[in-house]
Amino acid sequence: MHRDFPREEFKLSEGHHYLAVLLLSFLMAYMAATGIYAILPTGHWLAPVAALASSAVVFVVFIVMGLRTIAKIDVDRIVLAIDPEGIHVADVRGFYMKGTLSTHVPWTCVEKIQYVVSGRFKETKRIIVETRDHAHQSITIPANDLRCDDPHHLYETMKRYRRQFAPIVQNELGLKAYRSSAWTGLDEDY
């Protein structure tokens, strides 16, 4: 039974950190050059030399500082794991857990899993896991920040695990609660 549902582990991706450092370094170098041109008189022979030298120094300083900062990020740490027991989330900045610091959510406590795509170019992809407890807490997983082939595939995998390991929900009256997929053949988005 559990052979079809192995433990899947996900780590933080690291490529976008380097791109951000490079872009920030270029931006700060451009601002330094623009500042030099604003300070020195127009047409002065020293303006291009000073602008080039200052922008080169600022660029190198920001690259070195950025690379040192990236080196402190533990990208080899497992931040999300899915197995037959539930969802395991490490305490990492960017994974927002409202109402609790719990790192394990069993499938029996998962009420709903949503896939949210936002942004102008639909670049931000998040998976929101809502629980059944009294506090009705939720976990927001930024799927873009994980090393996975496709964030939507991760969402589909989580739904498949939940369908397999979460029990059928009974309503408060003790009557059997039927899902629409039982009679329509269509899968609910839960």
PASEBA-1860 file (N, C-alpha, C; in nm, 3 decimals):
! residues 190
1> MHRDFPRE> 0.083/-0.120/0.000/0.000/0.000/0.000/0.087/0.126/0.000 ~ 0.192/0.126/0.082/0.274/0.247/0.094/0.385/0.251/-0.010 ~ 0.399/0.144/-0.092/0.500/0.147/-0.197/0.469/0.254/-0.301 ~ 0.341/0.275/-0.325/0.299/0.376/-0.422/0.307/0.517/-0.365 ~ 0.328/0.528/-0.235/0.332/0.658/-0.168/0.461/0.670/-0.086 ~ 0.575/0.686/-0.152/0.701/0.700/-0.078/0.712/0.838/-0.014 ~ 0.807/0.852/0.076/0.834/0.982/0.137/0.902/1.070/0.032 ~ 0.846/1.186/0.010/0.904/1.281/-0.085/0.955/1.401/-0.007
9> EFKLSEGH> 1.080/1.438/-0.033/1.145/1.546/0.040/1.183/1.658/-0.056 ~ 1.170/1.781/-0.008/1.198/1.898/-0.090/1.290/1.992/-0.015 ~ 1.386/2.050/-0.088/1.480/2.145/-0.031/1.459/2.281/-0.097 ~ 1.521/2.384/-0.041/1.511/2.518/-0.099/1.589/2.526/-0.229 ~ 1.537/2.601/-0.324/1.610/2.625/-0.448/1.707/2.740/-0.424 ~ 1.808/2.748/-0.508/1.909/2.850/-0.483/1.937/2.942/-0.602 ~ 1.887/2.912/-0.718/1.918/2.991/-0.836/1.871/3.134/-0.831 ~ 1.752/3.158/-0.779/1.699/3.294/-0.780/1.774/3.386/-0.684
17> HYLAVLLL> 1.843/3.332/-0.584/1.922/3.415/-0.493/2.038/3.481/-0.568 ~ 2.105/3.404/-0.653/2.218/3.458/-0.729/2.172/3.565/-0.828 ~ 2.061/3.543/-0.890/2.007/3.642/-0.984/1.974/3.773/-0.910 ~ 1.916/3.762/-0.792/1.882/3.881/-0.714/2.008/3.959/-0.674 ~ 2.113/3.888/-0.634/2.239/3.955/-0.598/2.298/4.026/-0.718 ~ 2.297/3.962/-0.833/2.352/4.022/-0.954/2.274/4.148/-0.994 ~ 2.142/4.139/-0.992/2.060/4.255/-1.028/2.077/4.370/-0.930 ~ 2.082/4.339/-0.800/2.102/4.443/-0.700/2.239/4.509/-0.717
25> SFLMAYMA> 2.340/4.430/-0.747/2.474/4.486/-0.767/2.478/4.580/-0.887 ~ 2.415/4.540/-0.998/2.408/4.628/-1.115/2.333/4.756/-1.082 ~ 2.223/4.745/-1.011/2.143/4.863/-0.976/2.223/4.960/-0.889 ~ 2.292/4.907/-0.789/2.369/4.995/-0.700/2.487/5.058/-0.774 ~ 2.550/4.984/-0.866/2.660/5.041/-0.945/2.608/5.153/-1.035 ~ 2.493/5.133/-1.094/2.432/5.238/-1.179/2.400/5.362/-1.095 ~ 2.347/5.341/-0.975/2.315/5.455/-0.888/2.441/5.529/-0.846 ~ 2.551/5.457/-0.823/2.677/5.523/-0.787/2.728/5.607/-0.903
33> ATGIYAIL> 2.723/5.553/-1.024/2.769/5.628/-1.142/2.682/5.751/-1.165 ~ 2.551/5.736/-1.150/2.460/5.849/-1.166/2.486/5.956/-1.061 ~ 2.516/5.915/-0.939/2.548/6.010/-0.833/2.675/6.088/-0.861 ~ 2.776/6.020/-0.915/2.901/6.089/-0.950/2.876/6.192/-1.060 ~ 2.798/6.154/-1.162/2.767/6.249/-1.270/2.686/6.367/-1.217 ~ 2.604/6.346/-1.116/2.524/6.456/-1.060/2.609/6.551/-0.977 ~ 2.714/6.499/-0.914/2.798/6.581/-0.826/2.900/6.662/-0.906 ~ 2.969/6.595/-0.999/3.074/6.664/-1.075/3.013/6.754/-1.182
41> PTGHWLAP> 3.082/6.862/-1.217/3.030/6.953/-1.320/3.018/6.882/-1.455 ~ 2.923/6.928/-1.534/2.899/6.870/-1.666/3.019/6.892/-1.756 ~ 3.063/6.787/-1.824/3.174/6.797/-1.916/3.311/6.790/-1.851 ~ 3.318/6.773/-1.722/3.447/6.763/-1.654/3.513/6.630/-1.691 ~ 3.645/6.631/-1.713/3.717/6.511/-1.757/3.717/6.402/-1.651 ~ 3.700/6.439/-1.524/3.707/6.342/-1.415/3.576/6.264/-1.398 ~ 3.466/6.317/-1.450/3.335/6.254/-1.429/3.328/6.110/-1.482 ~ 3.366/6.080/-1.605/3.355/5.941/-1.652/3.449/5.846/-1.578
49> VAALASSA> 3.569/5.894/-1.546/3.666/5.809/-1.474/3.615/5.779/-1.334 ~ 3.569/5.882/-1.263/3.519/5.862/-1.127/3.393/5.776/-1.126 ~ 3.305/5.797/-1.224/3.183/5.717/-1.231/3.215/5.571/-1.256 ~ 3.307/5.544/-1.347/3.345/5.406/-1.377/3.412/5.340/-1.257 ~ 3.503/5.412/-1.193/3.573/5.356/-1.077/3.477/5.331/-0.960 ~ 3.391/5.428/-0.932/3.299/5.410/-0.819/3.198/5.299/-0.846 ~ 3.148/5.291/-0.970/3.051/5.186/-0.999/3.116/5.048/-0.994 ~ 3.242/5.037/-1.035/3.313/4.908/-1.027/3.332/4.867/-0.881
57> VVFVVFIV> 3.372/4.961/-0.797/3.391/4.930/-0.655/3.259/4.890/-0.590 ~ 3.154/4.966/-0.615/3.022/4.934/-0.557/2.973/4.799/-0.606 ~ 2.993/4.769/-0.734/2.950/4.640/-0.790/3.021/4.524/-0.720 ~ 3.153/4.535/-0.706/3.230/4.428/-0.642/3.190/4.412/-0.495 ~ 3.173/4.523/-0.425/3.135/4.516/-0.283/3.000/4.447/-0.267 ~ 2.902/4.483/-0.348/2.769/4.421/-0.336/2.770/4.274/-0.379 ~ 2.850/4.239/-0.478/2.861/4.097/-0.517/2.920/4.016/-0.402 ~ 3.027/4.064/-0.342/3.091/3.991/-0.231/2.996/3.980/-0.112
65> MGLRTIAK> 2.931/4.090/-0.076/2.837/4.085/0.037/2.721/3.991/0.008 ~ 2.669/3.994/-0.114/2.558/3.907/-0.151/2.596/3.761/-0.149 ~ 2.714/3.729/-0.200/2.758/3.588/-0.201/2.783/3.537/-0.059 ~ 2.834/3.624/0.027/2.851/3.583/0.168/2.716/3.559/0.235 ~ 2.619/3.641/0.203/2.485/3.623/0.260/2.422/3.494/0.209 ~ 2.435/3.466/0.081/2.379/3.343/0.024/2.446/3.220/0.084 ~ 2.576/3.230/0.114/2.647/3.116/0.172/2.591/3.077/0.308 ~ 2.525/3.170/0.377/2.468/3.140/0.508/2.334/3.069/0.500
73> IDVDRIVL> 2.273/3.066/0.382/2.144/2.997/0.365/2.170/2.848/0.351 ~ 2.103/2.769/0.432/2.119/2.624/0.428/2.024/2.566/0.323 ~ 2.074/2.552/0.200/1.989/2.502/0.092/1.984/2.350/0.088 ~ 2.064/2.283/0.169/2.062/2.136/0.173/1.968/2.082/0.279 ~ 1.908/2.168/0.355/1.815/2.126/0.460/1.679/2.094/0.398 ~ 1.620/1.986/0.442/1.488/1.947/0.393/1.385/2.037/0.461 ~ 1.308/2.111/0.380/1.212/2.206/0.435/1.068/2.157/0.424 ~ 1.044/2.059/0.338/0.910/2.004/0.321/0.922/1.856/0.289
81> AIDPEGIH> 0.846/1.775/0.361/0.841/1.631/0.335/0.696/1.586/0.336 ~ 0.664/1.498/0.244/0.529/1.442/0.234/0.543/1.291/0.243 ~ 0.471/1.229/0.335/0.473/1.084/0.348/0.335/1.036/0.392 ~ 0.315/0.906/0.407/0.183/0.856/0.448/0.134/0.908/0.583 ~ 0.224/0.958/0.666/0.183/1.011/0.797/0.127/1.153/0.788 ~ 0.178/1.232/0.694/0.131/1.369/0.683/0.232/1.459/0.615 ~ 0.219/1.588/0.644/0.306/1.690/0.587/0.401/1.737/0.697 ~ 0.530/1.735/0.669/0.631/1.780/0.764/0.693/1.908/0.708
89> VADVRGFY> 0.686/2.016/0.785/0.736/2.145/0.741/0.843/2.192/0.838 ~ 0.960/2.228/0.785/1.067/2.281/0.869/1.040/2.428/0.897 ~ 1.095/2.478/1.006/1.078/2.618/1.043/1.175/2.702/0.961 ~ 1.127/2.749/0.847/1.209/2.827/0.755/1.136/2.955/0.723 ~ 1.209/3.065/0.712/1.147/3.192/0.676/1.084/3.178/0.537 ~ 0.960/3.220/0.526/0.889/3.208/0.400/0.778/3.105/0.403 ~ 0.785/3.011/0.498/0.679/2.914/0.516/0.595/2.966/0.631 ~ 0.479/3.020/0.601/0.400/3.088/0.701/0.300/2.992/0.764
97> MKGTLSTH> 0.311/2.975/0.896/0.219/2.890/0.968/0.145/2.976/1.069 ~ 0.018/3.000/1.046/-0.061/3.085/1.134/-0.109/3.004/1.253 ~ -0.094/3.057/1.371/-0.153/2.998/1.490/-0.074/2.888/1.557 ~ 0.034/2.842/1.498/0.109/2.734/1.560/0.252/2.732/1.508 ~ 0.338/2.667/1.581/0.473/2.643/1.536/0.494/2.495/1.508 ~ 0.385/2.422/1.496/0.392/2.279/1.470/0.457/2.254/1.335 ~ 0.535/2.147/1.330/0.604/2.116/1.205/0.547/1.991/1.139 ~ 0.446/1.930/1.198/0.388/1.809/1.141/0.236/1.822/1.138
105> VPWTCVEK> 0.177/1.801/1.022/0.032/1.804/1.008/-0.010/1.667/0.953 ~ -0.078/1.585/1.035/-0.124/1.456/0.984/-0.233/1.474/0.880 ~ -0.248/1.376/0.791/-0.348/1.384/0.685/-0.489/1.392/0.742 ~ -0.511/1.335/0.859/-0.644/1.339/0.920/-0.683/1.480/0.961 ~ -0.586/1.569/0.979/-0.614/1.707/1.019/-0.622/1.804/0.901 ~ -0.589/1.758/0.782/-0.591/1.846/0.665/-0.733/1.856/0.612 ~ -0.786/1.978/0.611/-0.922/1.999/0.560/-0.922/2.031/0.412 ~ -0.828/2.114/0.369/-0.832/2.162/0.231/-0.690/2.195/0.186
113> IQYVVSGR> -0.662/2.167/0.059/-0.534/2.205/-0.002/-0.566/2.288/-0.126 ~ -0.509/2.408/-0.132/-0.536/2.497/-0.245/-0.406/2.532/-0.316 ~ -0.416/2.552/-0.446/-0.304/2.596/-0.528/-0.336/2.737/-0.576 ~ -0.256/2.834/-0.534/-0.282/2.974/-0.565/-0.169/3.028/-0.653 ~ -0.207/3.080/-0.768/-0.112/3.142/-0.861/-0.146/3.290/-0.867 ~ -0.045/3.375/-0.845/-0.070/3.518/-0.847/0.047/3.590/-0.913 ~ 0.033/3.718/-0.925/0.136/3.800/-0.986/0.097/3.839/-1.128 ~ 0.162/3.940/-1.175/0.130/3.992/-1.308/0.152/3.886/-1.417
121> FKETKRII> 0.258/3.810/-1.403/0.290/3.707/-1.501/0.268/3.567/-1.444 ~ 0.186/3.559/-1.340/0.155/3.433/-1.272/0.283/3.362/-1.226 ~ 0.375/3.441/-1.171/0.503/3.388/-1.130/0.506/3.338/-0.986 ~ 0.412/3.380/-0.903/0.409/3.339/-0.763/0.312/3.223/-0.747 ~ 0.367/3.110/-0.703/0.285/2.990/-0.687/0.295/2.945/-0.541 ~ 0.179/2.936/-0.477/0.174/2.897/-0.336/0.077/2.782/-0.319 ~ 0.107/2.697/-0.221/0.016/2.590/-0.182/-0.028/2.621/-0.040 ~ -0.159/2.629/-0.019/-0.214/2.661/0.113/-0.281/2.536/0.168
129> VETRDHAH> -0.237/2.493/0.286/-0.292/2.376/0.352/-0.372/2.425/0.473 ~ -0.503/2.403/0.472/-0.589/2.442/0.584/-0.618/2.319/0.668 ~ -0.622/2.338/0.801/-0.644/2.226/0.892/-0.784/2.229/0.951 ~ -0.821/2.115/1.013/-0.955/2.100/1.070/-0.963/2.138/1.218 ~ -0.856/2.178/1.279/-0.859/2.203/1.423/-0.943/2.326/1.456 ~ -0.958/2.354/1.585/-1.043/2.465/1.629/-0.988/2.602/1.589 ~ -0.857/2.615/1.583/-0.796/2.743/1.546/-0.803/2.767/1.396 ~ -0.835/2.665/1.320/-0.844/2.671/1.174/-0.718/2.736/1.117
137> QSITIPAN> -0.604/2.680/1.155/-0.476/2.733/1.109/-0.449/2.691/0.965 ~ -0.356/2.759/0.903/-0.319/2.724/0.767/-0.168/2.737/0.751 ~ -0.116/2.662/0.657/0.026/2.668/0.624/0.036/2.714/0.480 ~ 0.113/2.817/0.456/0.135/2.866/0.320/0.274/2.824/0.277 ~ 0.280/2.745/0.171/0.407/2.694/0.121/0.439/2.766/-0.010 ~ 0.546/2.846/-0.014/0.584/2.909/-0.140/0.650/2.806/-0.232 ~ 0.574/2.753/-0.325/0.622/2.642/-0.409/0.734/2.685/-0.503 ~ 0.743/2.813/-0.534/0.852/2.862/-0.620/0.988/2.845/-0.554
145> DLRCDDPH> 0.991/2.848/-0.422/1.117/2.844/-0.350/1.168/2.703/-0.324 ~ 1.100/2.603/-0.375/1.141/2.464/-0.353/1.205/2.407/-0.478 ~ 1.297/2.312/-0.456/1.355/2.239/-0.568/1.258/2.128/-0.606 ~ 1.173/2.156/-0.699/1.080/2.055/-0.752/1.060/2.083/-0.900 ~ 1.022/1.980/-0.973/1.008/1.995/-1.118/0.900/2.096/-1.153 ~ 0.786/2.084/-1.087/0.672/2.169/-1.120/0.590/2.190/-0.993 ~ 0.565/2.315/-0.953/0.484/2.339/-0.833/0.345/2.278/-0.842 ~ 0.286/2.275/-0.960/0.152/2.217/-0.973/0.158/2.065/-0.953
153> HLYETMKR> 0.267/2.001/-0.993/0.283/1.858/-0.969/0.294/1.830/-0.819 ~ 0.363/1.917/-0.746/0.371/1.904/-0.600/0.231/1.913/-0.539 ~ 0.153/2.008/-0.586/0.015/2.022/-0.538/-0.067/1.896/-0.567 ~ -0.057/1.844/-0.687/-0.130/1.722/-0.723/-0.085/1.604/-0.638 ~ 0.043/1.596/-0.608/0.095/1.489/-0.523/0.037/1.500/-0.383 ~ 0.031/1.621/-0.329/-0.026/1.641/-0.196/-0.173/1.601/-0.194 ~ -0.247/1.636/-0.298/-0.389/1.598/-0.306/-0.404/1.446/-0.312 ~ -0.316/1.380/-0.388/-0.323/1.235/-0.401/-0.295/1.167/-0.266
161> YRRQFAPI> -0.196/1.215/-0.192/-0.166/1.161/-0.060/-0.284/1.184/0.035 ~ -0.343/1.303/0.029/-0.455/1.333/0.118/-0.574/1.242/0.088 ~ -0.604/1.222/-0.040/-0.714/1.133/-0.077/-0.692/0.991/-0.025 ~ -0.567/0.948/-0.027/-0.537/0.811/0.014/-0.540/0.793/0.166 ~ -0.487/0.890/0.240/-0.465/0.870/0.383/-0.559/0.947/0.475 ~ -0.641/1.037/0.423/-0.738/1.108/0.508/-0.869/1.031/0.507 ~ -0.934/1.022/0.622/-1.061/0.949/0.627/-1.174/1.029/0.563 ~ -1.285/0.961/0.533/-1.404/1.028/0.481/-1.462/1.113/0.593
169> VQNELGLK> -1.497/1.236/0.561/-1.548/1.330/0.661/-1.693/1.295/0.695 ~ -1.723/1.289/0.823/-1.860/1.267/0.870/-1.912/1.400/0.923 ~ -2.037/1.430/0.898/-2.090/1.556/0.949/-2.127/1.542/1.097 ~ -2.167/1.651/1.158/-2.193/1.651/1.303/-2.310/1.563/1.344 ~ -2.405/1.534/1.255/-2.521/1.454/1.291/-2.493/1.305/1.287 ~ -2.376/1.267/1.244/-2.342/1.126/1.238/-2.386/1.061/1.108 ~ -2.439/1.138/1.014/-2.481/1.082/0.886/-2.362/1.077/0.792 ~ -2.366/0.985/0.700/-2.257/0.973/0.605/-2.256/1.094/0.512
177> AYRSSAWT> -2.143/1.154/0.499/-2.127/1.270/0.410/-2.073/1.221/0.277 ~ -2.144/1.253/0.171/-2.102/1.210/0.038/-2.030/1.322/-0.033 ~ -1.929/1.286/-0.106/-1.857/1.383/-0.187/-1.915/1.380/-0.327 ~ -1.904/1.491/-0.397/-1.960/1.497/-0.532/-1.889/1.402/-0.626 ~ -1.762/1.369/-0.598/-1.690/1.279/-0.687/-1.747/1.138/-0.683 ~ -1.822/1.104/-0.576/-1.880/0.971/-0.566/-1.991/0.950/-0.668 ~ -2.063/1.055/-0.704/-2.174/1.038/-0.797/-2.155/1.109/-0.930 ~ -2.059/1.203/-0.938/-2.037/1.270/-1.066/-1.915/1.216/-1.140
185> GLDEDY> -1.823/1.156/-1.064/-1.699/1.111/-1.125/-1.597/1.222/-1.137 ~ -1.636/1.344/-1.101/-1.544/1.457/-1.105/-1.476/1.471/-0.971 ~ -1.352/1.511/-0.974/-1.275/1.523/-0.852/-1.298/1.659/-0.788 ~ -1.323/1.660/-0.657/-1.338/1.787/-0.586/-1.202/1.850/-0.567 ~ -1.198/1.979/-0.559/-1.074/2.050/-0.534/-1.061/2.073/-0.385 ~ -1.019/1.973/-0.314/-1.005/1.986/-0.168/-0.867/1.961/-0.129
END
